[in-house]
Amino acid sequence: MKTSIDEIVETINAPDLVQKGDAGTLLAIKKYPKTPVSEKKYLVVIYKEVDPSDGFVLTAYYANRLRKRMIIWEKN
């Protein structure tokens, strides 16, 4: 994921979807047509907000499909 720092920041700033995670976390999700792993994958960034203007990333990973979770926000 070291080579994907720009994509991680972009996913947090402009996600396609935000889902509710476990233990107060949020999942910022964005679909990318090409990734270091393969074609057409979702980048899932799990983060926690301390307040509306501050937070931290716990982890990030690429996925073929998404888990069914509560959707908090979705891009139109």
Buried (B, 14 or more C-beta within 10 A) or exposed (E): EEEBEEBBEBBBEEBBBBBEBEEEBBBBBBBBEEBEEEEEBBBBBBBEEEEEEEBEBBEBEBEEEBEEBEEEEEEE
